[in-house]
């Protein structure tokens, strides 16, 4: 199909099998239509966000709602 793909961040051309951009180091997944690569999901960032909100909620509960 495609022999190269284009990074969605820096628009540099990469091999179709590349999992990471050589220029901007963005993690890549499959190639979409037109040869543009799609970004892979960074699950660790979502986990840290949820954990931070949970810690903030516990902090607010502990300081303001505990008797």
C-alpha positions in Angstrom: 0.0 0.0 0.0 2.1 3.0 1.3 5.9 2.8 1.4 6.2 6.0 3.5 4.0 7.8 5.9 3.9 11.4 7.2 4.3 12.4 10.8 1.2 14.3 12.1 3.3 16.6 14.2 6.3 17.7 12.2 5.2 16.4 8.7 8.4 14.6 8.0 8.3 11.5 5.8 9.1 8.1 7.5 9.2 4.5 6.5 5.8 2.8 6.6 7.0 0.4 9.4 8.2 3.2 11.7 6.7 3.3 15.1 8.4 6.6 16.2 9.3 9.7 14.4 13.0 10.3 14.0 12.7 14.1 14.1 10.1 14.9 16.9 10.0 11.4 18.6 6.2 11.2 18.4 4.9 7.6 18.8 2.9 6.6 15.7 0.5 3.9 14.8 -1.3 2.9 11.6 -1.3 4.9 8.4 -4.5 6.7 7.6 -5.8 7.7 4.1 -3.4 9.9 2.2 -0.3 8.5 3.9 -0.7 10.5 7.2 0.2 8.5 10.3 -2.1 8.5 13.3 -0.9 9.1 16.8 -1.0 6.2 19.2 -2.8 6.7 22.5 -0.7 7.6 25.5 -2.5 5.6 28.2 -0.1 6.6 30.9 -1.0 10.2 30.6 -4.7 9.4 31.1 -3.8 7.3 34.1 -1.8 10.1 35.7 -4.6 12.6 35.0 -7.3 10.4 36.7 -4.9 9.7 39.6 -4.3 13.5 40.0 -8.0 14.3 40.1 -8.6 11.5 42.6 -5.8 12.9 44.9 -7.2 16.4 44.6 -10.7 15.1 45.5 -9.3 13.3 48.5 -7.4 16.3 49.6 -10.5 18.6 49.4 -12.6 16.0 51.3 -10.0 15.6 54.0 -9.5 19.3 54.5 -13.0 20.6 54.2 -15.6 17.9 54.8 -14.1 15.6 57.4 -15.4 16.3 60.9 
